[in-house]
Amino acid sequence: MWILGSPDRRLAFSVVLLPYLLLVKAFWWVDEDAFISSRYASNLARGHGLRFNVSEVVPVEGYSNFLWVLWSSLVELLGGDAAFWVPLTSPPPSVADPFGGQRDRLDLC
């Protein structure tokens, strides 16, 4: 653990990691929207593009969270199980989108 070198850093990391892991365990579920995104991600990772069904002539944008689709396809490209790793590692896409996908509800003008 070269990143966490000192005992103080290890303690700080543990203090942050433990509540996060408890929250992940408490709220671990996959709903239908995640399944839809996962299907798009699988097809993207396999080289079929962003489409729900490979046989679609004209692809339809049916996902509601583009960053999750990209994150899931990256996990699959790296050989990971997206159903396990994506919920566990979802904070990076959430942090990358500071409004949590709620831009349409914010008055930014």
N, C-alpha and C positions, 0 to 999 in steps of 0.2 A: 504494500500500500504506500507507494512512494508519494502519492498526492496528499495523503493524510499524515505525513511524517510525524508530527509531534503528538504527544498524548492529548493535549488540549484540542487539537484539530479532530482527533478521533472521537473525543467526547462530544464535541459540537456536532459532528456528523451524525453520531448515534442519536443525539437529542432530536435532530431533524428527521432522521430516517425512521425511527420507531413510530412516531405518530402517523407518518405517511403510510407505512406498511399496515398499520391498524386500520386506517381509513380505506385503503385498497381492499383489505379483507372484508370489511363491513359492507362496502358498496360494490362488490364484485357481481356484475350482471351484464348481459349483452341483450339489448333490445332489438327490435326489427330495423331501426335506422342504422344501427351498427352492422347488422347483417347485410343490408343493402350496400353500405360502404365497403364492407369486406369483399363482397362479390365483385364490385368494380375494381378494387385493389388487386384481387387475384387475377382477374383478366388482364389488368395492366402489367402485373409482374410477369405474366406468361407471354407478354408481347402482343396481346390482342387489342390493346388500347383501352380507353375509358369507355367500357360498354358493359351492360348488365348481362346480356346474352351475346355469345360470340357470333351467333348466326344473324344478328341484327344487321340489316343493310345500312340503315342510317342510325348511328348511335344516338341515344337520348341521355341527356344529363339528368340522372335521377338521384344523385347523391346530394346531401345537404351540407357536407363538411369536407371540403377539398383537402385540407391539411391532414385529416384522418385517413383519407384515401391514399394520399402520398406516403404517409407514415406507415400504413399497413402494407403497401406494395413494397416499400423499402425493407421492411421486416421479412416479407416473403422472399424477396430477391436475395437476402442474406441467409436464407434457409431456415428462418425461425417460424414458429407457430404463431400466427397473428392473433388467434383467439386468446392466447396466453400473454404474449409480449405487449401487444398494443394497449390493453387496459393498464398494464403494469407501468408502461413507459409513456402514458399519455400526457403528462405535464409539459414536455417540450412543445408539442403543437399548441397546447392551451396557452402557454406563456408567449408563444410567437404571435398569437392573435389576442392583443390586449383587451379587446372588447368581448371576447368569448363568443364570437359569432352573432352578437346582438347589435350589429351596426344599424340594422333597419329600425331598431327601437330607440336609437340615440339621435338627438337633434344636434348634428355637427355643423350646421350652418350658422 
